[in-house]
Amino acid sequence: MTITEFTETLKTGAEPVDLEKPLQALWHDARGAWARAHDLAQADSGIDAARVHAYLHRKEGDESNALYWYTRAGSPAVSFSLEEEWESLVSEFLKKK
């Protein structure tokens, strides 16, 4: 699946099947369901989920919590826009599929 195909599903509301929790979380976040996205990120103990968790807390405005999750993921805190971070994460995770 490409990022274009992924973003098209956001318009239809039909969640793609067989997504790992980090991608599910990003999908729900883009649909405005931050709490659902957070629950999915929190339910996965992997590095990708920790990066999504960091992004979500950054989006929430909780910079200290975001920094904790970036550190836990072994990733530096990002300084670019939330939109760019979302797209970067989705693109990276889709390539792993």
N, C-alpha and C positions, 0 to 999 in steps of 0.2 A: 504494500500500500504506500502511495506517495503522500506527501504532506497536503497536496491539493485534494486528493481523494479523502483524506482524513478531515480536512476542513469543510469539504462538501457535506459530510455527514452531520456537521454541526447545524447546518441549515435545515436538514430534514428531521433532525432529532432522533435518527436511527443510530444508536450506539453501535460502532463496529464490533463484531464478535471476535473472540479470542485475543483480546488485548491484555497485556500485563497490567498490574495495578497502577504503575506510574503513568502509563498512557491513558488508562481509564480515568485517573485523577485529573489529568490535563484536559481530557475531553469534557468532563463534568465542570471543571473550572471555566472553560470557555463558554459553556452553556449557562453560566451564572450560578452554579450550584457549588459555591465555595466549601460549604460544610461537608457535602458529599465527597468532594475532591480531597479534603483534609482527612476524612475518615479512611478513604482508600490509601492515601499515602502513609497514614499512621499504621495501617494494618499490614504493611510490608516492611520488613527489616533490611531490605537491600539498599545498596548505594544509590541506585536510580531513584528509589522512593525517597531517600533522604534529600536528594537534590530537589525533587518536586516539593517536598515538605518545606525546604528552605525558600523556594520560590513562592509558595503559598503564604508563608509568614511575611515575606517581603511585601507581597501584594497587600496583605492585611495591614501593613504598616508597623509590624512588630520586628524591628531591625535586630534586636538582641537575640530573639528566638530564631530568626532567619540565620544569623551568624552561627549560632549553635549548630543548626542543621547543615550549613555549608561545611563547617569544620568536621562534623560527624561523617559527611560524605567524602571528606578529603578534597574538597573543591574550594577554590577561592571565592569569596563573595563577588558577585558581579556588579558592574557599574552601569551597564547598558539598560535600556528600557525593559519594562515587564513584558511588553509585546515581543521584543527581540529574544528575551530569555525563554518565553513560552515556545516560540517558533524553533529556537535552537534545541530545546529539550525534545520537542516532538520529532523534529528531523532526526536527531541522534538516536532516539529510541526506536523509531520506525526502521532505521537501517539495521538494527539488531534483530528485527523480526525475520 
